[in-house]
Amino acid sequence: MKKNWIKTISLLFLATLSLGMGSRMLSQTEGLDSKGLKDAFEGKFLIGAALNGAQINGRDQQSIELLKANFNSIVAENVMKSGPLQPEEGAFNFASADKFVDLGESLGLHVVGHNLIWHSQAPGWFFVDEEGNEVSKEVLIGRMETHIKTVVGRYKGRVDGWDVVNEAILDDGSWRKSKFYEIIGEDFMKLAFQFAHEADPEAELYYNDYSMALPGKREGVVKMVKKLQEQGVKIDGIGMQGHIGLEHPAIEEFEKSIAAYSGLGLTVMITELDMSVLPSPGRNTGADVGTNFDYEQSINPYQEGLPDSVRQKFDRRYVDFFKLFLKHQEKISRVTFWGIADQHSWKNNWPVRGRTDYPLMFDRNYQPKSVVNALMELVE
């Protein structure tokens, strides 16, 4: 599974040199040792990456080489969500999901399924009958059970953990008024975890959400989990999505949430980690994919590259967060980046389409940024 870092960099150097980029690459990789990120954090927590469809289907081998060298856990960005998996009732499309799980197994990686129930990418047919009328509670529960048990059952013993429900609590701690909630009520949460556990009793089961450092959301999630636990529902972990910026959230609030969620007896995972360097067009945008703003040049300032002053701030901010993660490493099982290289990040198009962002560990030429060495030096 492990790749020699020097060999990987050498191969990438030759490939990039052929494109006339060799001198830039040399300057960026100078000083790296033979370790990858996963090696540096071995024994502390897993280092994960989200994979997109091109990477899963073999159309981006450079990303896969970086994956082998730096990451020991993977999650699918989109191909395991309910819409892509079951676009029509009973018509499952497992082609890409199968390749994702196969890839994880072939490399000996920790594999996370993402996700089973989410309001955003659920197929429209889930909630309506043939006439377009809203289905009954019983019908929706049946469709949930069929979907969850079919998907989890297919990968029983092969997927280590599942994001069972995604983004069901709002920032103020109240329930999101999704179709699942409106038709079934709060019990959709309990049922989703029950169905997943029945399909694979050995798999870990997680709740995953953004803005998890906000006090209101923290209180709402803790309340929700306590109720599941009182009902005897198996839940193993909390995914704190790490869609962060240069100024938000406050690290102190993030730490309070780590303590609160681990205090429930659950493992904490830092999921979907990326750091936007761009100005936010609105306040408290969180990570709701339904939030969008019009493009303005003033909020896309780094099209030609990132100034050193911003890069240094980016590096310091990532180091500060990893200091926090290391401080609480006994509570944290995994830190997963939402992508590998900057050009693939959803942050280039959210919440404003067509911007140029720099949120990940590797740049648009698949080269490690200075933050990679900074994080490795932090551990050493």
C-alpha positions as CSV (number, residue, x, y, z in Angstrom):
1,M,0.0,0.0,0.0
2,K,2.8,2.4,0.9
3,K,4.6,4.3,-1.9
4,N,8.0,5.7,-1.6
5,W,7.5,9.5,-1.5
6,I,10.7,10.3,-3.3
7,K,9.9,7.9,-6.2
8,T,6.4,9.5,-6.5
9,I,7.8,13.0,-6.5
10,S,10.3,12.0,-9.2
11,L,7.6,10.6,-11.4
12,L,5.5,13.7,-11.0
13,F,8.6,15.8,-11.7
14,L,9.1,14.1,-15.0
15,A,5.5,14.4,-16.0
16,T,5.4,18.1,-15.1
17,L,8.7,18.9,-16.7
18,S,7.3,17.7,-20.0
19,L,4.7,20.4,-19.6
20,G,7.3,23.0,-19.0
21,M,6.7,23.3,-15.3
22,G,9.8,21.5,-13.9
23,S,11.5,24.5,-12.3
24,R,8.3,25.5,-10.3
25,M,7.8,21.9,-9.2
26,L,11.4,21.6,-7.9
27,S,11.1,24.7,-5.8
28,Q,7.8,23.5,-4.2
29,T,9.0,20.0,-3.4
30,E,12.4,20.8,-2.2
31,G,12.9,19.7,1.4
32,L,10.2,17.0,1.5
33,D,11.3,13.8,3.1
34,S,10.2,10.3,2.3
35,K,7.1,10.4,4.5
36,G,3.6,11.2,3.5
37,L,0.9,12.8,5.7
38,K,-0.5,9.5,6.7
39,D,2.9,8.3,7.9
40,A,3.5,11.5,9.9
41,F,0.2,11.1,11.8
42,E,0.4,7.3,12.2
43,G,-0.8,6.2,15.6
44,K,-2.7,9.5,16.1
45,F,-5.6,9.5,13.7
46,L,-6.3,8.5,10.1
47,I,-5.7,11.0,7.3
48,G,-8.5,10.7,4.7
49,A,-9.4,12.2,1.3
50,A,-12.6,12.4,-0.6
51,L,-12.5,11.0,-4.2
52,N,-14.5,12.4,-7.1
53,G,-15.8,10.4,-10.0
54,A,-12.8,10.9,-12.3
55,Q,-10.5,9.6,-9.6
56,I,-12.7,6.6,-8.8
57,N,-13.0,5.7,-12.5
58,G,-9.3,5.9,-13.3
59,R,-9.2,9.2,-15.2
60,D,-6.9,11.0,-12.7
61,Q,-3.9,8.8,-12.0
62,Q,-1.9,11.7,-10.5
63,S,-4.4,12.0,-7.7
64,I,-4.3,8.3,-7.0
65,E,-0.5,8.5,-6.7
66,L,-0.9,11.3,-4.1
67,L,-3.6,9.2,-2.4
68,K,-1.3,6.2,-2.0
69,A,1.5,8.3,-0.6
70,N,-0.5,10.5,1.8
71,F,-3.8,9.1,2.8
72,N,-5.1,5.9,4.5
73,S,-8.8,6.6,4.5
74,I,-11.2,7.4,1.6
75,V,-14.7,8.7,1.3
76,A,-16.7,9.1,-2.0
77,E,-17.6,12.7,-2.7
78,N,-20.8,12.0,-4.6
79,V,-21.1,8.5,-6.2
80,M,-22.6,6.9,-3.0
81,K,-25.3,9.4,-2.4
82,S,-28.9,8.3,-2.9
83,G,-29.6,10.2,-6.1
84,P,-26.6,8.9,-8.1
85,L,-27.1,5.4,-6.6
86,Q,-30.9,5.0,-7.2
87,P,-32.0,7.7,-9.7
88,E,-35.2,5.7,-10.3
89,E,-37.0,3.5,-7.9
90,G,-35.5,0.0,-7.9
91,A,-32.9,1.0,-10.6
92,F,-29.7,1.0,-8.7
93,N,-26.5,2.1,-10.4
94,F,-23.5,0.6,-8.5
95,A,-20.8,0.9,-11.2
96,S,-18.9,3.8,-9.6
97,A,-19.6,2.9,-6.0
98,D,-18.3,-0.6,-6.7
99,K,-15.1,0.8,-8.1
100,F,-14.7,3.1,-5.1
101,V,-14.9,0.2,-2.7
102,D,-12.7,-2.0,-4.9
103,L,-10.1,0.8,-4.9
104,G,-10.1,1.1,-1.1
105,E,-9.8,-2.6,-0.7
106,S,-7.0,-2.9,-3.2
107,L,-4.9,-0.3,-1.4
108,G,-5.8,-1.5,2.1
109,L,-7.5,1.8,3.0
110,H,-10.2,2.6,5.6
111,V,-13.4,3.0,3.6
112,V,-16.3,5.4,4.5
113,G,-19.7,5.3,2.8
114,H,-21.1,8.8,2.3
115,N,-24.1,9.0,2.6
116,L,-27.3,7.2,3.1
117,I,-29.9,9.8,4.0
118,W,-29.5,13.5,2.9
119,H,-32.1,16.0,1.9
120,S,-30.0,17.6,-0.8
121,Q,-29.2,14.8,-3.2
122,A,-32.1,12.5,-2.5
123,P,-33.9,11.5,-5.8
124,G,-37.2,13.3,-6.3
125,W,-39.2,10.1,-6.6
126,F,-38.4,9.2,-3.0
127,F,-41.2,11.6,-1.8
128,V,-44.0,11.3,-4.4
129,D,-46.2,8.7,-5.9
130,E,-46.9,8.1,-9.6
131,E,-49.3,11.0,-9.7
132,G,-46.8,13.4,-8.1
133,N,-48.6,13.5,-4.8
134,E,-46.6,13.3,-1.5
135,V,-46.3,9.8,-0.3
136,S,-47.5,8.6,3.1
137,K,-45.2,8.1,6.1
138,E,-45.4,4.3,5.7
139,V,-44.3,4.5,2.0
140,L,-41.4,6.8,2.7
141,I,-40.2,4.6,5.5
142,G,-40.4,1.6,3.2
143,R,-38.4,3.4,0.6
144,M,-35.8,4.4,3.1
145,E,-35.5,0.8,4.4
146,T,-35.1,-0.6,0.9
147,H,-32.5,1.9,-0.1
148,I,-30.4,1.7,3.1
149,K,-30.5,-2.1,3.3
150,T,-29.7,-2.6,-0.4
151,V,-26.7,-0.3,-0.3
152,V,-25.3,-1.2,3.1
153,G,-26.0,-4.9,2.5
154,R,-24.2,-4.8,-0.8
155,Y,-21.0,-3.7,0.9
156,K,-21.4,-5.6,4.2
157,G,-18.0,-6.2,5.7
158,R,-16.3,-4.1,3.1
159,V,-17.2,-0.5,4.2
160,D,-15.8,0.3,7.6
161,G,-18.3,3.1,8.5
162,W,-21.3,5.0,7.1
163,D,-22.4,8.6,7.2
164,V,-26.0,7.4,7.9
165,V,-27.7,10.8,8.1
166,N,-26.2,14.1,6.8
167,E,-27.1,17.6,7.8
168,A,-30.4,17.2,9.6
169,I,-30.0,19.8,12.3
170,L,-30.0,23.6,11.5
171,D,-27.5,26.1,12.9
172,D,-29.9,27.1,15.7
173,G,-30.2,23.5,16.8
174,S,-33.7,22.9,15.4
175,W,-34.6,20.1,13.0
176,R,-34.2,20.9,9.3
177,K,-37.6,20.8,7.7
178,S,-36.6,18.3,5.0
179,K,-39.1,16.0,3.3
180,F,-37.9,13.2,5.6
181,Y,-38.7,15.3,8.6
182,E,-42.0,16.6,7.3
183,I,-43.4,13.2,6.3
184,I,-41.9,11.0,9.0
185,G,-40.9,13.3,11.8
186,E,-37.9,13.0,14.1
187,D,-38.2,9.2,13.9
188,F,-36.6,9.2,10.4
189,M,-33.2,9.6,12.2
190,K,-33.8,6.6,14.5
191,L,-35.1,4.4,11.6
192,A,-32.1,5.3,9.3
193,F,-29.6,4.1,11.9
194,Q,-31.7,1.0,12.8
195,F,-31.9,0.0,9.1
196,A,-28.1,0.5,8.6
197,H,-27.3,-1.5,11.7
198,E,-29.6,-4.3,10.6
199,A,-27.9,-4.5,7.2
200,D,-24.3,-4.6,8.6
201,P,-24.1,-5.0,12.4
202,E,-20.3,-4.6,12.3
203,A,-20.1,-1.3,10.4
204,E,-19.6,1.9,12.4
205,L,-22.5,4.4,12.0
206,Y,-22.1,8.2,12.0
207,Y,-24.0,11.4,12.0
208,N,-22.3,14.1,9.8
209,D,-23.0,17.9,9.6
210,Y,-21.5,21.3,9.0
211,S,-21.1,24.3,11.3
212,M,-20.7,21.9,14.2
213,A,-18.8,24.5,16.2
214,L,-21.8,26.8,16.5
215,P,-23.2,26.7,20.0
216,G,-26.8,26.3,18.8
217,K,-26.0,23.4,16.5
218,R,-23.9,21.8,19.1
219,E,-26.8,21.8,21.6
220,G,-29.2,20.5,19.0
221,V,-26.9,17.6,17.9
222,V,-26.1,16.6,21.5
223,K,-29.9,16.6,22.2
224,M,-30.6,14.5,19.1
225,V,-27.8,12.0,19.9
226,K,-28.9,11.6,23.5
227,K,-32.4,10.7,22.4
228,L,-31.0,8.1,20.0
229,Q,-29.0,6.6,22.8
230,E,-32.0,6.6,25.2
231,Q,-33.9,4.6,22.5
232,G,-31.1,2.1,22.3
233,V,-30.0,3.1,18.8
234,K,-26.5,2.3,17.7
235,I,-24.5,5.4,16.8
236,D,-20.7,5.3,16.9
237,G,-19.4,8.7,15.8
238,I,-20.0,12.3,14.9
239,G,-18.5,13.9,11.8
240,M,-17.7,17.5,12.2
241,Q,-17.4,18.9,8.7
242,G,-14.3,21.1,8.5
243,H,-15.4,23.7,5.9
244,I,-13.5,26.5,7.5
245,G,-12.1,29.9,6.5
246,L,-9.2,32.1,7.5
247,E,-11.3,33.8,10.1
248,H,-14.0,31.3,11.1
249,P,-14.9,29.3,13.1
250,A,-13.3,30.2,16.4
251,I,-11.0,27.4,17.4
252,E,-12.2,27.7,20.9
253,E,-15.8,26.9,19.8
254,F,-14.5,24.0,17.7
255,E,-12.8,22.6,20.8
256,K,-15.9,22.9,22.9
257,S,-17.8,20.8,20.3
258,I,-15.1,18.1,20.2
259,A,-15.5,17.9,23.9
260,A,-19.3,17.8,23.8
261,Y,-19.5,15.1,21.1
262,S,-16.8,12.9,22.6
263,G,-18.5,13.4,26.0
264,L,-21.4,11.4,24.6
265,G,-19.2,8.4,24.4
266,L,-18.7,8.8,20.6
267,T,-15.7,9.0,18.4
268,V,-15.2,12.4,16.7
269,M,-14.1,12.7,13.1
270,I,-13.1,15.8,11.3
271,T,-14.7,15.4,7.9
272,E,-14.8,17.4,4.7
273,L,-11.9,19.5,5.7
274,D,-11.0,22.4,3.4
275,M,-10.0,26.0,4.1
276,S,-11.3,28.7,1.8
277,V,-9.0,31.8,1.4
278,L,-11.7,33.8,-0.4
279,P,-13.9,36.5,1.0
280,S,-17.3,35.3,1.9
281,P,-20.2,37.0,0.0
282,G,-22.5,36.5,3.0
283,R,-22.5,35.8,6.7
284,N,-23.0,32.4,8.2
285,T,-23.1,30.6,4.9
286,G,-22.1,27.3,6.6
287,A,-22.0,24.6,3.9
288,D,-25.5,24.5,2.7
289,V,-25.3,23.5,-1.0
290,G,-28.5,25.4,-1.7
291,T,-26.8,28.7,-0.8
292,N,-25.6,30.6,-3.9
293,F,-24.4,34.2,-4.7
294,D,-23.8,36.0,-7.9
295,Y,-20.2,36.3,-9.2
296,E,-18.4,39.5,-8.6
297,Q,-14.7,40.2,-9.4
298,S,-14.1,41.7,-6.0
299,I,-14.7,38.4,-4.3
300,N,-12.4,36.4,-6.6
301,P,-9.1,38.2,-5.9
302,Y,-6.5,35.4,-6.5
303,Q,-7.1,34.2,-10.0
304,E,-3.4,34.6,-10.8
305,G,-2.1,32.9,-7.7
306,L,-2.0,33.2,-3.9
307,P,0.1,36.1,-2.4
308,D,2.7,35.0,0.1
309,S,1.0,36.9,2.9
310,V,-2.2,34.9,2.4
311,R,-0.4,31.6,2.0
312,Q,1.4,32.2,5.3
313,K,-1.9,32.9,7.0
314,F,-3.4,29.7,5.4
315,D,-0.5,27.6,6.7
316,R,-0.7,29.1,10.2
317,R,-4.4,28.5,10.4
318,Y,-4.1,24.9,9.3
319,V,-1.3,24.3,11.8
320,D,-3.4,25.8,14.6
321,F,-6.3,23.5,13.8
322,F,-4.0,20.4,13.7
323,K,-2.5,21.5,17.0
324,L,-6.1,21.2,18.3
325,F,-6.6,17.8,16.7
326,L,-3.4,16.5,18.2
327,K,-4.3,17.9,21.6
328,H,-7.5,15.8,21.4
329,Q,-6.1,12.9,19.4
330,E,-7.6,10.3,21.9
331,K,-11.1,11.6,20.9
332,I,-10.5,11.9,17.2
333,S,-10.3,8.8,14.9
334,R,-10.0,10.5,11.5
335,V,-9.2,13.8,9.7
336,T,-10.5,13.7,6.2
337,F,-9.8,16.4,3.5
338,W,-12.6,17.1,1.1
339,G,-10.5,16.5,-2.0
340,I,-6.8,16.1,-2.9
341,A,-5.8,19.0,-5.2
342,D,-7.2,22.5,-5.4
343,Q,-8.6,22.3,-8.9
344,H,-11.1,19.5,-7.8
345,S,-12.5,21.4,-4.8
346,W,-16.1,22.2,-4.7
347,K,-15.1,25.6,-3.1
348,N,-14.2,26.9,-6.6
349,N,-17.9,26.9,-7.4
350,W,-19.6,27.3,-4.0
351,P,-21.1,29.6,-2.8
352,V,-20.1,31.5,-6.0
353,R,-19.5,29.8,-9.3
354,G,-16.3,30.4,-11.2
355,R,-13.9,31.5,-8.5
356,T,-10.4,30.3,-7.9
357,D,-9.8,28.9,-4.4
358,Y,-6.9,27.1,-2.7
359,P,-8.4,25.0,0.1
360,L,-6.4,21.7,0.0
361,M,-3.0,20.3,0.6
362,F,-1.9,20.0,-3.0
363,D,-2.0,22.6,-5.7
364,R,-3.3,22.6,-9.3
365,N,-0.1,20.9,-10.5
366,Y,-0.5,18.1,-8.0
367,Q,2.4,19.5,-5.9
368,P,2.5,19.6,-2.1
369,K,2.1,23.1,-0.7
370,S,4.3,24.5,2.1
371,V,1.5,23.6,4.5
372,V,2.3,19.9,4.0
373,N,5.8,20.3,5.4
374,A,4.5,22.5,8.2
375,L,2.0,19.8,9.3
376,M,4.7,17.1,9.2
377,E,7.1,19.3,11.1
378,L,4.4,19.9,13.7
379,V,4.2,16.2,14.5
380,E,8.0,15.6,14.3
